Amino acid sequence: MKKFLLIILVCASLNALILENANAAGISVDAGLTPPQDRWIIRNQFRYMHRKDDPTMMDRKMDTYAFPLVIAYGLRPNLTLMARQRVKHRKMSMAGSISRDTGLDDLFLLAKYKLYRKNTRDYTFGVATTLGMEFPTGDDDFGSETWDLKPGIFTSWRSGPWAADFSTAYQWNGFADKGKDGLNPGNELMVDLAFAHQFSIGGRADMSLSPVLEFNYKHLLSDRLSGQNVSNTGESLFFVSPGLKFTKSSFIMEVLLQFPVWQQQQGSQLRQGTRLIVGTRFMF
């Protein structure tokens, strides 16, 4: 009888640990996905992005609808492999004329390796390094046409119902080649900070609701051609992003609104509007 009770307690503890890990990571950053060894996480999302406020007289607008599919696999206790493929639909209008395009984005692969983890009675803290590669497999209207390298760092902190994640990554676009007509696309710096608080729902301890607050910064350098910056390329964006997650066992539903509180574009580019992310995750 004692052995049976011990098994139940161990299984319950493992389930709570899996639930906590799956529930705390930021919605906008795929690097937070961390399945246990020999487990899978599948994430589906719908992302809406809007650009407006044309500084010229051409009344340009752009709406982008993205549908990323992310598959993460726990190869080792300290190593996660990940793949992402996105389908995009883009609607552009200019001076009353409307065009629409649909196609695949570039394939992205990422490996995350746990460098450090400290578990205490009061908190858990971990640091992982990430290395991603984007391959020029997408359609001409959506892919970058270059091989892109993306190293980064991901850190996580847990204490009771509170959680925080910090990630930073630098995407070296065209690190091994150049784009169409010799264009060297601008590199990107991304910094993301997420906070969450988990509230249990019901008496079975298999459901929870977590308000989330993220801060997202992105700096995109100007494209370069023949050693010179290309006009109307490069921008900096800072978002404040409230969201919500609902978790039931190994299933998560999530929603996030990204409000651009500060932005700066080079030249006559459109300004970024509010973004929407809606998605699900399932671990098996």
C-alpha positions as CSV (number, residue, x, y, z in Angstrom):
1,M,0.0,0.0,0.0
2,K,2.8,2.4,0.9
3,K,4.6,1.6,-2.4
4,F,1.3,2.3,-4.3
5,L,0.9,5.7,-2.6
6,L,4.5,6.6,-3.4
7,I,4.0,5.9,-7.1
8,I,0.8,8.1,-7.1
9,L,2.7,11.0,-5.4
10,V,5.6,10.7,-7.9
11,C,3.3,10.6,-10.9
12,A,1.4,13.6,-9.6
13,S,4.6,15.6,-9.0
14,L,5.8,14.8,-12.5
15,N,2.5,15.9,-14.0
16,A,2.6,19.1,-12.1
17,L,6.2,19.8,-13.3
18,I,5.2,19.1,-16.9
19,L,2.2,21.4,-16.6
20,E,4.3,24.2,-15.1
21,N,7.0,24.0,-17.7
22,A,4.5,23.9,-20.5
23,N,2.5,26.8,-19.2
24,A,5.1,29.4,-18.3
25,A,7.0,30.1,-21.5
26,G,6.2,33.3,-23.5
27,I,3.5,33.0,-26.2
28,S,5.5,34.9,-28.9
29,V,8.8,33.0,-28.5
30,D,9.0,29.4,-29.7
31,A,12.3,28.8,-27.9
32,G,10.3,28.5,-24.7
33,L,8.9,25.1,-25.7
34,T,10.7,22.4,-23.7
35,P,9.2,18.9,-23.9
36,P,10.6,16.2,-21.6
37,Q,12.8,13.5,-23.1
38,D,11.0,11.4,-25.8
39,R,8.0,13.7,-25.7
40,W,6.6,16.0,-28.4
41,I,4.9,19.4,-28.4
42,I,2.9,20.6,-31.4
43,R,2.1,24.3,-31.5
44,N,-0.4,25.8,-34.0
45,Q,-0.9,29.6,-34.2
46,F,-2.7,32.2,-36.1
47,R,-0.9,35.5,-36.3
48,Y,-2.3,38.8,-37.7
49,M,-0.1,41.8,-38.5
50,H,-1.2,45.1,-39.8
51,R,0.8,48.1,-41.2
52,K,-0.8,51.5,-41.9
53,D,-0.2,55.3,-41.5
54,D,1.5,55.7,-44.9
55,P,3.8,58.8,-44.7
56,T,3.4,59.2,-48.5
57,M,0.3,60.2,-50.5
58,M,-0.2,56.7,-51.9
59,D,-2.5,55.4,-49.1
60,R,-0.6,52.1,-48.7
61,K,-1.8,49.4,-46.3
62,M,-0.7,45.8,-45.6
63,D,-2.4,43.0,-43.7
64,T,-0.5,39.7,-43.1
65,Y,-2.0,36.5,-41.9
66,A,0.5,33.8,-40.8
67,F,-0.2,30.2,-39.8
68,P,3.0,28.8,-38.2
69,L,3.2,25.1,-37.3
70,V,6.0,24.3,-34.7
71,I,7.0,20.8,-33.7
72,A,9.4,20.3,-30.7
73,Y,11.0,17.1,-29.6
74,G,12.9,16.3,-26.4
75,L,15.9,14.3,-27.7
76,R,17.7,14.4,-24.4
77,P,16.9,15.8,-20.9
78,N,19.1,18.8,-21.8
79,L,18.5,18.9,-25.6
80,T,15.4,20.0,-27.5
81,L,15.0,20.0,-31.3
82,M,12.5,22.2,-33.1
83,A,11.1,22.8,-36.6
84,R,8.8,25.6,-37.8
85,Q,7.0,26.1,-41.1
86,R,4.7,29.0,-41.8
87,V,2.0,29.6,-44.4
88,K,1.4,33.3,-45.1
89,H,-1.3,35.3,-46.8
90,R,-0.7,39.0,-47.5
91,K,-3.1,41.7,-48.7
92,M,-1.6,44.9,-49.9
93,S,-3.5,48.1,-51.1
94,M,-2.1,51.2,-52.7
95,A,-4.0,54.1,-54.3
96,G,-7.2,51.9,-54.4
97,S,-5.5,48.9,-56.0
98,I,-5.5,45.6,-54.0
99,S,-3.2,42.6,-54.4
100,R,-3.2,39.3,-52.6
101,D,-0.4,36.6,-52.2
102,T,-0.3,33.3,-50.4
103,G,2.7,31.0,-50.0
104,L,5.2,29.2,-47.7
105,D,7.8,31.0,-45.6
106,D,11.3,29.7,-45.1
107,L,11.8,26.5,-43.1
108,F,13.4,27.2,-39.7
109,L,15.2,24.6,-37.5
110,L,16.4,25.2,-33.9
111,A,18.3,23.3,-31.2
112,K,18.1,24.3,-27.6
113,Y,20.7,23.0,-25.1
114,K,20.4,23.4,-21.3
115,L,23.5,24.9,-19.9
116,Y,22.6,25.4,-16.2
117,R,19.7,24.5,-13.9
118,K,19.3,25.1,-10.2
119,N,16.4,23.7,-8.2
120,T,15.7,24.8,-4.7
121,R,12.6,24.7,-2.4
122,D,11.8,28.3,-3.2
123,Y,12.6,28.6,-6.9
124,T,13.9,27.0,-10.1
125,F,16.3,28.8,-12.5
126,G,17.6,27.6,-15.8
127,V,19.7,28.9,-18.7
128,A,19.8,27.4,-22.2
129,T,21.5,28.3,-25.4
130,T,19.7,28.2,-28.8
131,L,21.0,27.9,-32.3
132,G,18.6,28.2,-35.3
133,M,19.0,28.0,-39.0
134,E,16.6,29.4,-41.6
135,F,16.7,27.8,-45.0
136,P,15.8,29.6,-48.3
137,T,12.9,27.2,-49.1
138,G,10.0,29.6,-49.1
139,D,8.2,31.2,-52.0
140,D,9.8,34.2,-53.6
141,D,7.2,36.7,-52.2
142,F,7.7,35.5,-48.6
143,G,11.2,33.8,-48.2
144,S,14.4,35.7,-47.7
145,E,16.3,33.7,-50.4
146,T,19.3,33.6,-48.0
147,W,20.7,31.2,-45.4
148,D,20.1,32.8,-42.0
149,L,21.8,31.9,-38.7
150,K,20.1,32.7,-35.4
151,P,22.1,32.1,-32.1
152,G,20.4,33.0,-28.8
153,I,20.0,32.6,-25.0
154,F,16.9,31.6,-23.1
155,T,16.5,31.8,-19.3
156,S,13.6,30.8,-17.1
157,W,12.7,31.4,-13.5
158,R,9.9,29.7,-11.5
159,S,8.7,30.3,-7.9
160,G,5.3,28.9,-6.9
161,P,2.6,30.3,-9.2
162,W,5.0,32.9,-10.6
163,A,7.1,32.5,-13.7
164,A,9.4,34.6,-15.9
165,D,11.2,34.0,-19.1
166,F,13.9,36.1,-20.9
167,S,15.3,35.4,-24.3
168,T,17.5,37.2,-26.7
169,A,18.6,36.2,-30.2
170,Y,20.5,37.7,-33.1
171,Q,19.6,36.7,-36.6
172,W,22.4,36.9,-39.1
173,N,20.6,37.1,-42.4
174,G,22.6,36.0,-45.4
175,F,25.5,34.8,-43.3
176,A,26.6,32.4,-46.0
177,D,25.4,34.1,-49.1
178,K,23.5,37.2,-50.5
179,G,20.0,37.6,-51.6
180,K,18.5,38.4,-55.0
181,D,20.6,40.8,-57.2
182,G,23.4,40.8,-54.6
183,L,21.2,42.3,-51.8
184,N,22.5,41.7,-48.3
185,P,19.4,41.6,-46.0
186,G,19.7,43.4,-42.6
187,N,20.4,41.5,-39.5
188,E,17.9,41.3,-36.6
189,L,18.2,41.7,-32.8
190,M,15.2,40.3,-30.8
191,V,14.8,40.6,-27.0
192,D,11.7,39.2,-25.2
193,L,10.7,39.2,-21.5
194,A,7.6,37.4,-20.3
195,F,5.9,37.2,-16.9
196,A,3.0,34.8,-15.9
197,H,1.0,33.9,-12.8
198,Q,-0.8,30.6,-12.7
199,F,-4.2,30.2,-11.1
200,S,-5.6,26.6,-10.6
201,I,-9.1,25.9,-11.7
202,G,-11.3,23.2,-10.2
203,G,-10.4,20.6,-7.6
204,R,-8.6,18.1,-9.9
205,A,-5.4,20.3,-10.3
206,D,-5.3,19.6,-14.0
207,M,-6.6,23.0,-15.2
208,S,-5.2,26.5,-14.8
209,L,-5.5,30.0,-16.1
210,S,-2.4,32.2,-16.5
211,P,-2.4,36.0,-17.2
212,V,0.7,36.8,-19.2
213,L,2.6,40.1,-19.8
214,E,5.3,40.2,-22.4
215,F,7.7,42.9,-23.5
216,N,9.0,42.4,-27.0
217,Y,11.8,44.4,-28.7
218,K,13.0,44.0,-32.3
219,H,15.7,46.0,-34.1
220,L,16.1,45.3,-37.8
221,L,19.2,46.8,-39.6
222,S,18.9,48.3,-43.0
223,D,19.5,46.1,-46.1
224,R,22.8,46.7,-47.8
225,L,23.8,46.7,-51.5
226,S,27.3,47.3,-52.7
227,G,28.3,48.4,-49.2
228,Q,25.6,51.0,-48.9
229,N,22.3,51.1,-46.9
230,V,19.2,50.5,-49.0
231,S,16.6,53.3,-48.6
232,N,13.3,52.5,-46.8
233,T,14.7,49.5,-44.9
234,G,15.4,48.9,-41.3
235,E,13.3,49.6,-38.2
236,S,13.0,49.4,-34.4
237,L,9.9,48.2,-32.6
238,F,8.9,47.8,-28.9
239,F,5.7,46.0,-27.9
240,V,3.8,45.7,-24.6
241,S,1.9,42.5,-24.9
242,P,-0.8,41.2,-22.5
243,G,-2.1,37.7,-23.0
244,L,-3.9,34.7,-21.4
245,K,-3.3,31.0,-21.3
246,F,-5.7,28.2,-20.5
247,T,-4.2,24.8,-19.6
248,K,-5.8,21.5,-19.2
249,S,-3.5,18.6,-18.6
250,S,-1.2,18.5,-21.7
251,F,-3.3,21.0,-23.8
252,I,-2.8,24.8,-23.8
253,M,-4.9,27.5,-25.5
254,E,-3.2,30.9,-25.7
255,V,-3.9,34.5,-26.9
256,L,-1.7,37.6,-27.0
257,L,-2.2,41.2,-28.1
258,Q,1.0,43.1,-29.1
259,F,0.7,46.9,-28.8
260,P,3.4,48.9,-30.5
261,V,4.2,51.5,-27.8
262,W,7.3,52.7,-29.6
263,Q,8.6,52.3,-33.2
264,Q,11.0,54.0,-35.6
265,Q,11.2,53.2,-39.3
266,Q,13.8,54.3,-41.8
267,G,12.5,56.3,-44.7
268,S,8.9,56.1,-45.9
269,Q,7.9,52.7,-44.5
270,L,4.5,51.9,-43.1
271,R,4.0,51.9,-39.3
272,Q,3.3,48.7,-37.4
273,G,-0.2,48.3,-36.0
274,T,-1.5,46.1,-33.2
275,R,-0.7,42.4,-33.6
276,L,-2.8,39.4,-32.6
277,I,-1.6,35.8,-31.8
278,V,-4.0,33.0,-31.1
279,G,-2.7,29.4,-30.7
280,T,-2.8,26.0,-29.2
281,R,-0.2,23.6,-27.9
282,F,-0.5,19.9,-27.3
283,M,2.1,17.6,-25.7
284,F,2.2,13.8,-26.1
